[in-house]
Amino acid sequence: MKLVVAIIQPTKLKAVRAALEKSGVTRMTVCDSLGFARQRGQTPLYRGMEYKSQLLRKISLEIAVNDDFVEKTIDTICSAAKTGADGNIGDGKIFVLPMGEAIDLSADVRGPEAV
């Protein structure tokens, strides 16, 4: 079992969610996030004055998958989250973490069946 954490652009959430559902991944947690990497923030205008914003809005997806769905999930997110044909800076990142155990509270099931 793995936990796939994907940080994506907010405008790509609908496309990524639809692509994941189509590929058979139907459970995920979606969180609003703030952060920056190579983009180093932005300089927006507010009432005619520029101000420096250090953090950019992103969406964080947390998806618990069994080992046989890991590559499929990663490939689906990669293809749906890119903003151009080759992708652009700020499109996001994907992290894959090992999961020791999963527990379904409603069915009292443990292990891969709980995912």
Jmol script that loads the backbone (N, CA, C; Angstrom):
load data "model"
ATOM      1  N   MET A   1       0.835  -1.174   0.000  1.00  0.00           N
ATOM      2  CA  MET A   1       0.000   0.000   0.000  1.00  0.00           C
ATOM      3  C   MET A   1       0.882   1.239   0.000  1.00  0.00           C
ATOM      4  N   LYS A   2       0.441   2.257  -0.728  1.00  0.00           N
ATOM      5  CA  LYS A   2       1.185   3.511  -0.828  1.00  0.00           C
ATOM      6  C   LYS A   2       0.218   4.679  -0.656  1.00  0.00           C
ATOM      7  N   LEU A   3       0.770   5.792  -0.194  1.00  0.00           N
ATOM      8  CA  LEU A   3       0.036   7.048  -0.131  1.00  0.00           C
ATOM      9  C   LEU A   3       0.631   7.962  -1.184  1.00  0.00           C
ATOM     10  N   VAL A   4      -0.159   8.325  -2.175  1.00  0.00           N
ATOM     11  CA  VAL A   4       0.268   9.214  -3.239  1.00  0.00           C
ATOM     12  C   VAL A   4      -0.202  10.617  -2.865  1.00  0.00           C
ATOM     13  N   VAL A   5       0.742  11.536  -2.734  1.00  0.00           N
ATOM     14  CA  VAL A   5       0.425  12.926  -2.428  1.00  0.00           C
ATOM     15  C   VAL A   5       0.792  13.740  -3.658  1.00  0.00           C
ATOM     16  N   ALA A   6      -0.199  14.386  -4.247  1.00  0.00           N
ATOM     17  CA  ALA A   6       0.023  15.184  -5.454  1.00  0.00           C
ATOM     18  C   ALA A   6      -0.317  16.640  -5.157  1.00  0.00           C
ATOM     19  N   ILE A   7       0.606  17.531  -5.473  1.00  0.00           N
ATOM     20  CA  ILE A   7       0.390  18.970  -5.349  1.00  0.00           C
ATOM     21  C   ILE A   7       0.187  19.488  -6.770  1.00  0.00           C
ATOM     22  N   ILE A   8      -1.001  20.039  -7.049  1.00  0.00           N
ATOM     23  CA  ILE A   8      -1.342  20.444  -8.415  1.00  0.00           C
ATOM     24  C   ILE A   8      -1.906  21.868  -8.423  1.00  0.00           C
ATOM     25  N   GLN A   9      -2.052  22.413  -9.626  1.00  0.00           N
ATOM     26  CA  GLN A   9      -2.690  23.709  -9.818  1.00  0.00           C
ATOM     27  C   GLN A   9      -4.189  23.588  -9.510  1.00  0.00           C
ATOM     28  N   PRO A  10      -4.787  24.595  -8.869  1.00  0.00           N
ATOM     29  CA  PRO A  10      -6.222  24.542  -8.572  1.00  0.00           C
ATOM     30  C   PRO A  10      -7.091  24.412  -9.823  1.00  0.00           C
ATOM     31  N   THR A  11      -6.639  24.977 -10.929  1.00  0.00           N
ATOM     32  CA  THR A  11      -7.426  24.921 -12.163  1.00  0.00           C
ATOM     33  C   THR A  11      -7.465  23.524 -12.776  1.00  0.00           C
ATOM     34  N   LYS A  12      -6.581  22.629 -12.328  1.00  0.00           N
ATOM     35  CA  LYS A  12      -6.518  21.279 -12.882  1.00  0.00           C
ATOM     36  C   LYS A  12      -7.251  20.239 -12.041  1.00  0.00           C
ATOM     37  N   LEU A  13      -7.874  20.655 -10.939  1.00  0.00           N
ATOM     38  CA  LEU A  13      -8.523  19.695 -10.046  1.00  0.00           C
ATOM     39  C   LEU A  13      -9.618  18.904 -10.752  1.00  0.00           C
ATOM     40  N   LYS A  14     -10.495  19.577 -11.483  1.00  0.00           N
ATOM     41  CA  LYS A  14     -11.591  18.869 -12.163  1.00  0.00           C
ATOM     42  C   LYS A  14     -11.068  17.836 -13.156  1.00  0.00           C
ATOM     43  N   ALA A  15     -10.070  18.226 -13.930  1.00  0.00           N
ATOM     44  CA  ALA A  15      -9.516  17.320 -14.943  1.00  0.00           C
ATOM     45  C   ALA A  15      -8.834  16.120 -14.295  1.00  0.00           C
ATOM     46  N   VAL A  16      -8.069  16.358 -13.230  1.00  0.00           N
ATOM     47  CA  VAL A  16      -7.376  15.261 -12.555  1.00  0.00           C
ATOM     48  C   VAL A  16      -8.381  14.331 -11.894  1.00  0.00           C
ATOM     49  N   ARG A  17      -9.381  14.890 -11.240  1.00  0.00           N
ATOM     50  CA  ARG A  17     -10.396  14.063 -10.578  1.00  0.00           C
ATOM     51  C   ARG A  17     -11.159  13.195 -11.585  1.00  0.00           C
ATOM     52  N   ALA A  18     -11.549  13.788 -12.710  1.00  0.00           N
ATOM     53  CA  ALA A  18     -12.259  13.029 -13.746  1.00  0.00           C
ATOM     54  C   ALA A  18     -11.372  11.925 -14.319  1.00  0.00           C
ATOM     55  N   ALA A  19     -10.108  12.228 -14.558  1.00  0.00           N
ATOM     56  CA  ALA A  19      -9.181  11.223 -15.110  1.00  0.00           C
ATOM     57  C   ALA A  19      -8.958  10.090 -14.116  1.00  0.00           C
ATOM     58  N   LEU A  20      -8.838  10.413 -12.828  1.00  0.00           N
ATOM     59  CA  LEU A  20      -8.654   9.370 -11.816  1.00  0.00           C
ATOM     60  C   LEU A  20      -9.887   8.479 -11.708  1.00  0.00           C
ATOM     61  N   GLU A  21     -11.070   9.084 -11.738  1.00  0.00           N
ATOM     62  CA  GLU A  21     -12.300   8.279 -11.694  1.00  0.00           C
ATOM     63  C   GLU A  21     -12.376   7.338 -12.887  1.00  0.00           C
ATOM     64  N   LYS A  22     -12.001   7.848 -14.056  1.00  0.00           N
ATOM     65  CA  LYS A  22     -12.029   7.035 -15.273  1.00  0.00           C
ATOM     66  C   LYS A  22     -11.062   5.859 -15.186  1.00  0.00           C
ATOM     67  N   SER A  23      -9.929   6.050 -14.478  1.00  0.00           N
ATOM     68  CA  SER A  23      -8.935   4.989 -14.365  1.00  0.00           C
ATOM     69  C   SER A  23      -9.210   4.038 -13.200  1.00  0.00           C
ATOM     70  N   GLY A  24     -10.278   4.292 -12.437  1.00  0.00           N
ATOM     71  CA  GLY A  24     -10.658   3.373 -11.367  1.00  0.00           C
ATOM     72  C   GLY A  24     -10.276   3.814  -9.968  1.00  0.00           C
ATOM     73  N   VAL A  25      -9.690   5.006  -9.822  1.00  0.00           N
ATOM     74  CA  VAL A  25      -9.356   5.535  -8.502  1.00  0.00           C
ATOM     75  C   VAL A  25     -10.496   6.451  -8.085  1.00  0.00           C
ATOM     76  N   THR A  26     -11.253   6.040  -7.078  1.00  0.00           N
ATOM     77  CA  THR A  26     -12.469   6.786  -6.722  1.00  0.00           C
ATOM     78  C   THR A  26     -12.428   7.407  -5.338  1.00  0.00           C
ATOM     79  N   ARG A  27     -11.341   7.212  -4.593  1.00  0.00           N
ATOM     80  CA  ARG A  27     -11.259   7.758  -3.238  1.00  0.00           C
ATOM     81  C   ARG A  27     -10.029   8.633  -3.113  1.00  0.00           C
ATOM     82  N   MET A  28     -10.231   9.845  -2.598  1.00  0.00           N
ATOM     83  CA  MET A  28      -9.108  10.759  -2.386  1.00  0.00           C
ATOM     84  C   MET A  28      -9.512  11.827  -1.391  1.00  0.00           C
ATOM     85  N   THR A  29      -8.521  12.469  -0.822  1.00  0.00           N
ATOM     86  CA  THR A  29      -8.736  13.616   0.043  1.00  0.00           C
ATOM     87  C   THR A  29      -8.163  14.828  -0.679  1.00  0.00           C
ATOM     88  N   VAL A  30      -8.928  15.918  -0.709  1.00  0.00           N
ATOM     89  CA  VAL A  30      -8.515  17.136  -1.390  1.00  0.00           C
ATOM     90  C   VAL A  30      -8.377  18.249  -0.357  1.00  0.00           C
ATOM     91  N   CYS A  31      -7.226  18.932  -0.352  1.00  0.00           N
ATOM     92  CA  CYS A  31      -6.965  20.012   0.600  1.00  0.00           C
ATOM     93  C   CYS A  31      -6.447  21.236  -0.141  1.00  0.00           C
ATOM     94  N   ASP A  32      -6.851  22.420   0.325  1.00  0.00           N
ATOM     95  CA  ASP A  32      -6.254  23.659  -0.156  1.00  0.00           C
ATOM     96  C   ASP A  32      -4.867  23.786   0.446  1.00  0.00           C
ATOM     97  N   SER A  33      -3.906  24.226  -0.346  1.00  0.00           N
ATOM     98  CA  SER A  33      -2.534  24.363   0.136  1.00  0.00           C
ATOM     99  C   SER A  33      -1.960  25.698  -0.313  1.00  0.00           C
ATOM    100  N   LEU A  34      -0.962  26.154   0.390  1.00  0.00           N
ATOM    101  CA  LEU A  34      -0.183  27.318  -0.004  1.00  0.00           C
ATOM    102  C   LEU A  34       1.277  26.920   0.000  1.00  0.00           C
ATOM    103  N   GLY A  35       2.023  27.392  -0.991  1.00  0.00           N
ATOM    104  CA  GLY A  35       3.434  27.061  -1.023  1.00  0.00           C
ATOM    105  C   GLY A  35       4.115  27.668  -2.227  1.00  0.00           C
ATOM    106  N   PHE A  36       5.419  27.441  -2.314  1.00  0.00           N
ATOM    107  CA  PHE A  36       6.166  27.876  -3.484  1.00  0.00           C
ATOM    108  C   PHE A  36       7.395  27.004  -3.629  1.00  0.00           C
ATOM    109  N   ALA A  37       7.916  26.969  -4.841  1.00  0.00           N
ATOM    110  CA  ALA A  37       9.152  26.249  -5.128  1.00  0.00           C
ATOM    111  C   ALA A  37       9.966  27.125  -6.069  1.00  0.00           C
ATOM    112  N   ARG A  38      10.121  26.710  -7.302  1.00  0.00           N
ATOM    113  CA  ARG A  38      10.910  27.496  -8.252  1.00  0.00           C
ATOM    114  C   ARG A  38      10.212  28.786  -8.667  1.00  0.00           C
ATOM    115  N   GLN A  39       8.889  28.871  -8.477  1.00  0.00           N
ATOM    116  CA  GLN A  39       8.152  30.065  -8.880  1.00  0.00           C
ATOM    117  C   GLN A  39       8.479  31.258  -7.988  1.00  0.00           C
ATOM    118  N   ARG A  40       8.814  31.016  -6.751  1.00  0.00           N
ATOM    119  CA  ARG A  40       9.195  32.051  -5.788  1.00  0.00           C
ATOM    120  C   ARG A  40       8.104  33.100  -5.577  1.00  0.00           C
ATOM    121  N   GLY A  41       6.853  32.688  -5.575  1.00  0.00           N
ATOM    122  CA  GLY A  41       5.772  33.635  -5.312  1.00  0.00           C
ATOM    123  C   GLY A  41       5.395  34.431  -6.544  1.00  0.00           C
ATOM    124  N   GLN A  42       4.647  35.501  -6.334  1.00  0.00           N
ATOM    125  CA  GLN A  42       4.201  36.328  -7.438  1.00  0.00           C
ATOM    126  C   GLN A  42       4.070  37.767  -6.962  1.00  0.00           C
ATOM    127  N   THR A  43       3.913  38.682  -7.913  1.00  0.00           N
ATOM    128  CA  THR A  43       3.754  40.095  -7.579  1.00  0.00           C
ATOM    129  C   THR A  43       2.431  40.587  -8.157  1.00  0.00           C
ATOM    130  N   PRO A  44       1.319  40.404  -7.426  1.00  0.00           N
ATOM    131  CA  PRO A  44       0.024  40.852  -7.926  1.00  0.00           C
ATOM    132  C   PRO A  44      -0.223  42.330  -7.606  1.00  0.00           C
ATOM    133  N   LEU A  45      -1.252  42.888  -8.221  1.00  0.00           N
ATOM    134  CA  LEU A  45      -1.657  44.264  -7.972  1.00  0.00           C
ATOM    135  C   LEU A  45      -2.888  44.283  -7.079  1.00  0.00           C
ATOM    136  N   TYR A  46      -2.919  45.206  -6.121  1.00  0.00           N
ATOM    137  CA  TYR A  46      -4.093  45.416  -5.281  1.00  0.00           C
ATOM    138  C   TYR A  46      -4.332  46.913  -5.200  1.00  0.00           C
ATOM    139  N   ARG A  47      -5.433  47.377  -5.778  1.00  0.00           N
ATOM    140  CA  ARG A  47      -5.773  48.805  -5.819  1.00  0.00           C
ATOM    141  C   ARG A  47      -4.626  49.644  -6.388  1.00  0.00           C
ATOM    142  N   GLY A  48      -4.029  49.134  -7.435  1.00  0.00           N
ATOM    143  CA  GLY A  48      -2.977  49.862  -8.124  1.00  0.00           C
ATOM    144  C   GLY A  48      -1.592  49.744  -7.524  1.00  0.00           C
ATOM    145  N   MET A  49      -1.471  49.074  -6.401  1.00  0.00           N
ATOM    146  CA  MET A  49      -0.174  48.920  -5.743  1.00  0.00           C
ATOM    147  C   MET A  49       0.298  47.472  -5.881  1.00  0.00           C
ATOM    148  N   GLU A  50       1.574  47.312  -6.177  1.00  0.00           N
ATOM    149  CA  GLU A  50       2.143  45.974  -6.234  1.00  0.00           C
ATOM    150  C   GLU A  50       2.506  45.506  -4.833  1.00  0.00           C
ATOM    151  N   TYR A  51       2.299  44.223  -4.579  1.00  0.00           N
ATOM    152  CA  TYR A  51       2.775  43.644  -3.328  1.00  0.00           C
ATOM    153  C   TYR A  51       3.291  42.246  -3.604  1.00  0.00           C
ATOM    154  N   LYS A  52       4.234  41.823  -2.810  1.00  0.00           N
ATOM    155  CA  LYS A  52       4.869  40.513  -3.006  1.00  0.00           C
ATOM    156  C   LYS A  52       4.115  39.451  -2.220  1.00  0.00           C
ATOM    157  N   SER A  53       3.680  38.433  -2.907  1.00  0.00           N
ATOM    158  CA  SER A  53       3.015  37.300  -2.267  1.00  0.00           C
ATOM    159  C   SER A  53       3.990  36.119  -2.307  1.00  0.00           C
ATOM    160  N   GLN A  54       4.428  35.661  -1.151  1.00  0.00           N
ATOM    161  CA  GLN A  54       5.412  34.587  -1.089  1.00  0.00           C
ATOM    162  C   GLN A  54       4.804  33.215  -1.349  1.00  0.00           C
ATOM    163  N   LEU A  55       3.519  33.049  -1.080  1.00  0.00           N
ATOM    164  CA  LEU A  55       2.897  31.733  -1.193  1.00  0.00           C
ATOM    165  C   LEU A  55       1.845  31.728  -2.292  1.00  0.00           C
ATOM    166  N   LEU A  56       1.850  30.667  -3.079  1.00  0.00           N
ATOM    167  CA  LEU A  56       0.879  30.499  -4.160  1.00  0.00           C
ATOM    168  C   LEU A  56      -0.134  29.432  -3.770  1.00  0.00           C
ATOM    169  N   ARG A  57      -1.355  29.587  -4.244  1.00  0.00           N
ATOM    170  CA  ARG A  57      -2.409  28.620  -3.944  1.00  0.00           C
ATOM    171  C   ARG A  57      -2.196  27.358  -4.779  1.00  0.00           C
ATOM    172  N   LYS A  58      -2.298  26.221  -4.137  1.00  0.00           N
ATOM    173  CA  LYS A  58      -2.192  24.904  -4.781  1.00  0.00           C
ATOM    174  C   LYS A  58      -3.271  24.009  -4.193  1.00  0.00           C
ATOM    175  N   ILE A  59      -3.442  22.858  -4.788  1.00  0.00           N
ATOM    176  CA  ILE A  59      -4.351  21.827  -4.285  1.00  0.00           C
ATOM    177  C   ILE A  59      -3.509  20.600  -3.968  1.00  0.00           C
ATOM    178  N   SER A  60      -3.743  20.020  -2.804  1.00  0.00           N
ATOM    179  CA  SER A  60      -3.033  18.814  -2.390  1.00  0.00           C
ATOM    180  C   SER A  60      -4.008  17.642  -2.404  1.00  0.00           C
ATOM    181  N   LEU A  61      -3.667  16.613  -3.145  1.00  0.00           N
ATOM    182  CA  LEU A  61      -4.468  15.389  -3.209  1.00  0.00           C
ATOM    183  C   LEU A  61      -3.747  14.295  -2.449  1.00  0.00           C
ATOM    184  N   GLU A  62      -4.462  13.603  -1.585  1.00  0.00           N
ATOM    185  CA  GLU A  62      -3.906  12.454  -0.874  1.00  0.00           C
ATOM    186  C   GLU A  62      -4.720  11.239  -1.283  1.00  0.00           C
ATOM    187  N   ILE A  63      -4.039  10.264  -1.875  1.00  0.00           N
ATOM    188  CA  ILE A  63      -4.719   9.097  -2.429  1.00  0.00           C
ATOM    189  C   ILE A  63      -4.027   7.841  -1.925  1.00  0.00           C
ATOM    190  N   ALA A  64      -4.760   7.038  -1.169  1.00  0.00           N
ATOM    191  CA  ALA A  64      -4.235   5.754  -0.698  1.00  0.00           C
ATOM    192  C   ALA A  64      -4.575   4.698  -1.745  1.00  0.00           C
ATOM    193  N   VAL A  65      -3.555   4.002  -2.235  1.00  0.00           N
ATOM    194  CA  VAL A  65      -3.772   2.990  -3.273  1.00  0.00           C
ATOM    195  C   VAL A  65      -3.010   1.719  -2.933  1.00  0.00           C
ATOM    196  N   ASN A  66      -3.508   0.600  -3.439  1.00  0.00           N
ATOM    197  CA  ASN A  66      -2.779  -0.662  -3.331  1.00  0.00           C
ATOM    198  C   ASN A  66      -1.639  -0.643  -4.334  1.00  0.00           C
ATOM    199  N   ASP A  67      -0.664  -1.491  -4.129  1.00  0.00           N
ATOM    200  CA  ASP A  67       0.553  -1.479  -4.940  1.00  0.00           C
ATOM    201  C   ASP A  67       0.288  -1.604  -6.436  1.00  0.00           C
ATOM    202  N   ASP A  68      -0.738  -2.346  -6.836  1.00  0.00           N
ATOM    203  CA  ASP A  68      -1.002  -2.525  -8.261  1.00  0.00           C
ATOM    204  C   ASP A  68      -1.609  -1.278  -8.918  1.00  0.00           C
ATOM    205  N   PHE A  69      -2.039  -0.286  -8.144  1.00  0.00           N
ATOM    206  CA  PHE A  69      -2.613   0.939  -8.699  1.00  0.00           C
ATOM    207  C   PHE A  69      -1.650   2.118  -8.652  1.00  0.00           C
ATOM    208  N   VAL A  70      -0.463   1.963  -8.089  1.00  0.00           N
ATOM    209  CA  VAL A  70       0.446   3.096  -7.892  1.00  0.00           C
ATOM    210  C   VAL A  70       0.849   3.722  -9.224  1.00  0.00           C
ATOM    211  N   GLU A  71       1.412   2.950 -10.135  1.00  0.00           N
ATOM    212  CA  GLU A  71       1.882   3.499 -11.415  1.00  0.00           C
ATOM    213  C   GLU A  71       0.739   4.068 -12.237  1.00  0.00           C
ATOM    214  N   LYS A  72      -0.390   3.393 -12.222  1.00  0.00           N
ATOM    215  CA  LYS A  72      -1.564   3.866 -12.965  1.00  0.00           C
ATOM    216  C   LYS A  72      -2.016   5.224 -12.423  1.00  0.00           C
ATOM    217  N   THR A  73      -2.015   5.375 -11.103  1.00  0.00           N
ATOM    218  CA  THR A  73      -2.415   6.628 -10.470  1.00  0.00           C
ATOM    219  C   THR A  73      -1.437   7.743 -10.816  1.00  0.00           C
ATOM    220  N   ILE A  74      -0.144   7.461 -10.733  1.00  0.00           N
ATOM    221  CA  ILE A  74       0.880   8.459 -11.043  1.00  0.00           C
ATOM    222  C   ILE A  74       0.786   8.893 -12.503  1.00  0.00           C
ATOM    223  N   ASP A  75       0.675   7.947 -13.420  1.00  0.00           N
ATOM    224  CA  ASP A  75       0.576   8.274 -14.844  1.00  0.00           C
ATOM    225  C   ASP A  75      -0.657   9.114 -15.144  1.00  0.00           C
ATOM    226  N   THR A  76      -1.775   8.785 -14.508  1.00  0.00           N
ATOM    227  CA  THR A  76      -3.020   9.525 -14.721  1.00  0.00           C
ATOM    228  C   THR A  76      -2.878  10.963 -14.244  1.00  0.00           C
ATOM    229  N   ILE A  77      -2.321  11.153 -13.058  1.00  0.00           N
ATOM    230  CA  ILE A  77      -2.141  12.508 -12.527  1.00  0.00           C
ATOM    231  C   ILE A  77      -1.177  13.295 -13.416  1.00  0.00           C
ATOM    232  N   CYS A  78      -0.080  12.672 -13.812  1.00  0.00           N
ATOM    233  CA  CYS A  78       0.907  13.353 -14.671  1.00  0.00           C
ATOM    234  C   CYS A  78       0.276  13.841 -15.971  1.00  0.00           C
ATOM    235  N   SER A  79      -0.514  13.013 -16.606  1.00  0.00           N
ATOM    236  CA  SER A  79      -1.087  13.406 -17.890  1.00  0.00           C
ATOM    237  C   SER A  79      -2.196  14.448 -17.737  1.00  0.00           C
ATOM    238  N   ALA A  80      -2.949  14.412 -16.646  1.00  0.00           N
ATOM    239  CA  ALA A  80      -4.073  15.343 -16.497  1.00  0.00           C
ATOM    240  C   ALA A  80      -3.683  16.665 -15.849  1.00  0.00           C
ATOM    241  N   ALA A  81      -2.589  16.718 -15.111  1.00  0.00           N
ATOM    242  CA  ALA A  81      -2.245  17.927 -14.348  1.00  0.00           C
ATOM    243  C   ALA A  81      -1.333  18.884 -15.101  1.00  0.00           C
ATOM    244  N   LYS A  82      -0.744  18.470 -16.213  1.00  0.00           N
ATOM    245  CA  LYS A  82       0.150  19.360 -16.950  1.00  0.00           C
ATOM    246  C   LYS A  82      -0.641  20.484 -17.610  1.00  0.00           C
ATOM    247  N   THR A  83      -0.064  21.704 -17.600  1.00  0.00           N
ATOM    248  CA  THR A  83      -0.752  22.838 -18.203  1.00  0.00           C
ATOM    249  C   THR A  83      -0.373  23.053 -19.662  1.00  0.00           C
ATOM    250  N   GLY A  84       0.650  22.400 -20.130  1.00  0.00           N
ATOM    251  CA  GLY A  84       1.048  22.479 -21.534  1.00  0.00           C
ATOM    252  C   GLY A  84       1.409  21.099 -22.022  1.00  0.00           C
ATOM    253  N   ALA A  85       1.800  21.000 -23.263  1.00  0.00           N
ATOM    254  CA  ALA A  85       2.162  19.694 -23.813  1.00  0.00           C
ATOM    255  C   ALA A  85       3.347  19.084 -23.075  1.00  0.00           C
ATOM    256  N   ASP A  86       4.316  19.922 -22.731  1.00  0.00           N
ATOM    257  CA  ASP A  86       5.505  19.441 -22.030  1.00  0.00           C
ATOM    258  C   ASP A  86       5.475  19.779 -20.546  1.00  0.00           C
ATOM    259  N   GLY A  87       4.443  20.478 -20.095  1.00  0.00           N
ATOM    260  CA  GLY A  87       4.373  20.909 -18.702  1.00  0.00           C
ATOM    261  C   GLY A  87       5.101  22.224 -18.508  1.00  0.00           C
ATOM    262  N   ASN A  88       4.803  22.897 -17.415  1.00  0.00           N
ATOM    263  CA  ASN A  88       5.405  24.183 -17.099  1.00  0.00           C
ATOM    264  C   ASN A  88       5.820  24.209 -15.637  1.00  0.00           C
ATOM    265  N   ILE A  89       6.691  25.149 -15.298  1.00  0.00           N
ATOM    266  CA  ILE A  89       7.062  25.339 -13.899  1.00  0.00           C
ATOM    267  C   ILE A  89       5.795  25.680 -13.124  1.00  0.00           C
ATOM    268  N   GLY A  90       5.606  25.038 -11.996  1.00  0.00           N
ATOM    269  CA  GLY A  90       4.428  25.302 -11.173  1.00  0.00           C
ATOM    270  C   GLY A  90       3.292  24.308 -11.378  1.00  0.00           C
ATOM    271  N   ASP A  91       3.472  23.348 -12.290  1.00  0.00           N
ATOM    272  CA  ASP A  91       2.423  22.346 -12.505  1.00  0.00           C
ATOM    273  C   ASP A  91       2.239  21.447 -11.296  1.00  0.00           C
ATOM    274  N   GLY A  92       3.274  21.239 -10.512  1.00  0.00           N
ATOM    275  CA  GLY A  92       3.129  20.464  -9.287  1.00  0.00           C
ATOM    276  C   GLY A  92       4.167  19.388  -9.109  1.00  0.00           C
ATOM    277  N   LYS A  93       3.932  18.591  -8.088  1.00  0.00           N
ATOM    278  CA  LYS A  93       4.827  17.484  -7.736  1.00  0.00           C
ATOM    279  C   LYS A  93       3.980  16.320  -7.242  1.00  0.00           C
ATOM    280  N   ILE A  94       4.575  15.125  -7.309  1.00  0.00           N
ATOM    281  CA  ILE A  94       3.924  13.918  -6.784  1.00  0.00           C
ATOM    282  C   ILE A  94       4.919  13.232  -5.855  1.00  0.00           C
ATOM    283  N   PHE A  95       4.448  12.867  -4.679  1.00  0.00           N
ATOM    284  CA  PHE A  95       5.257  12.136  -3.714  1.00  0.00           C
ATOM    285  C   PHE A  95       4.576  10.811  -3.431  1.00  0.00           C
ATOM    286  N   VAL A  96       5.342   9.741  -3.348  1.00  0.00           N
ATOM    287  CA  VAL A  96       4.809   8.409  -3.052  1.00  0.00           C
ATOM    288  C   VAL A  96       5.425   7.953  -1.730  1.00  0.00           C
ATOM    289  N   LEU A  97       4.566   7.699  -0.756  1.00  0.00           N
ATOM    290  CA  LEU A  97       5.007   7.320   0.583  1.00  0.00           C
ATOM    291  C   LEU A  97       4.520   5.918   0.921  1.00  0.00           C
ATOM    292  N   PRO A  98       5.314   5.143   1.636  1.00  0.00           N
ATOM    293  CA  PRO A  98       4.837   3.816   2.066  1.00  0.00           C
ATOM    294  C   PRO A  98       3.794   3.965   3.166  1.00  0.00           C
ATOM    295  N   MET A  99       2.818   3.077   3.150  1.00  0.00           N
ATOM    296  CA  MET A  99       1.786   3.043   4.197  1.00  0.00           C
ATOM    297  C   MET A  99       1.943   1.741   4.965  1.00  0.00           C
ATOM    298  N   GLY A 100       2.082   1.843   6.257  1.00  0.00           N
ATOM    299  CA  GLY A 100       2.239   0.653   7.086  1.00  0.00           C
ATOM    300  C   GLY A 100       0.949  -0.126   7.229  1.00  0.00           C
ATOM    301  N   GLU A 101      -0.145   0.593   7.432  1.00  0.00           N
ATOM    302  CA  GLU A 101      -1.425  -0.084   7.656  1.00  0.00           C
ATOM    303  C   GLU A 101      -2.565   0.853   7.310  1.00  0.00           C
ATOM    304  N   ALA A 102      -3.668   0.287   6.857  1.00  0.00           N
ATOM    305  CA  ALA A 102      -4.897   1.023   6.606  1.00  0.00           C
ATOM    306  C   ALA A 102      -6.023   0.330   7.368  1.00  0.00           C
ATOM    307  N   ILE A 103      -6.901   1.139   7.949  1.00  0.00           N
ATOM    308  CA  ILE A 103      -8.005   0.600   8.736  1.00  0.00           C
ATOM    309  C   ILE A 103      -9.284   1.293   8.301  1.00  0.00           C
ATOM    310  N   ASP A 104     -10.285   0.523   7.906  1.00  0.00           N
ATOM    311  CA  ASP A 104     -11.606   1.044   7.566  1.00  0.00           C
ATOM    312  C   ASP A 104     -12.456   1.012   8.832  1.00  0.00           C
ATOM    313  N   LEU A 105     -12.775   2.170   9.366  1.00  0.00           N
ATOM    314  CA  LEU A 105     -13.494   2.248  10.634  1.00  0.00           C
ATOM    315  C   LEU A 105     -14.922   1.714  10.550  1.00  0.00           C
ATOM    316  N   SER A 106     -15.584   1.914   9.413  1.00  0.00           N
ATOM    317  CA  SER A 106     -16.986   1.489   9.312  1.00  0.00           C
ATOM    318  C   SER A 106     -17.134  -0.024   9.190  1.00  0.00           C
ATOM    319  N   ALA A 107     -16.180  -0.675   8.531  1.00  0.00           N
ATOM    320  CA  ALA A 107     -16.293  -2.126   8.326  1.00  0.00           C
ATOM    321  C   ALA A 107     -15.351  -2.924   9.216  1.00  0.00           C
ATOM    322  N   ASP A 108     -14.505  -2.234  10.000  1.00  0.00           N
ATOM    323  CA  ASP A 108     -13.538  -2.876  10.872  1.00  0.00           C
ATOM    324  C   ASP A 108     -12.637  -3.840  10.081  1.00  0.00           C
ATOM    325  N   VAL A 109     -12.125  -3.336   8.935  1.00  0.00           N
ATOM    326  CA  VAL A 109     -11.249  -4.093   8.060  1.00  0.00           C
ATOM    327  C   VAL A 109      -9.871  -3.459   8.099  1.00  0.00           C
ATOM    328  N   ARG A 110      -8.834  -4.291   8.066  1.00  0.00           N
ATOM    329  CA  ARG A 110      -7.455  -3.815   8.088  1.00  0.00           C
ATOM    330  C   ARG A 110      -6.708  -4.299   6.853  1.00  0.00           C
ATOM    331  N   GLY A 111      -5.667  -3.545   6.473  1.00  0.00           N
ATOM    332  CA  GLY A 111      -4.806  -3.951   5.373  1.00  0.00           C
ATOM    333  C   GLY A 111      -5.265  -3.451   4.023  1.00  0.00           C
ATOM    334  N   PRO A 112      -4.811  -4.096   2.952  1.00  0.00           N
ATOM    335  CA  PRO A 112      -5.138  -3.646   1.594  1.00  0.00           C
ATOM    336  C   PRO A 112      -6.637  -3.601   1.292  1.00  0.00           C
ATOM    337  N   GLU A 113      -7.420  -4.436   1.967  1.00  0.00           N
ATOM    338  CA  GLU A 113      -8.869  -4.424   1.737  1.00  0.00           C
ATOM    339  C   GLU A 113      -9.511  -3.134   2.239  1.00  0.00           C
ATOM    340  N   ALA A 114      -8.856  -2.444   3.174  1.00  0.00           N
ATOM    341  CA  ALA A 114      -9.399  -1.212   3.721  1.00  0.00           C
ATOM    342  C   ALA A 114      -9.212  -0.028   2.781  1.00  0.00           C
ATOM    343  N   VAL A 115      -8.295  -0.157   1.838  1.00  0.00           N
ATOM    344  CA  VAL A 115      -8.032   0.931   0.894  1.00  0.00           C
ATOM    345  C   VAL A 115      -9.131   0.920  -0.143  1.00  0.00           C
TER     346      VAL A 115
END
end "model"
wireframe off; spacefill off
backbone 0.3
color backbone group
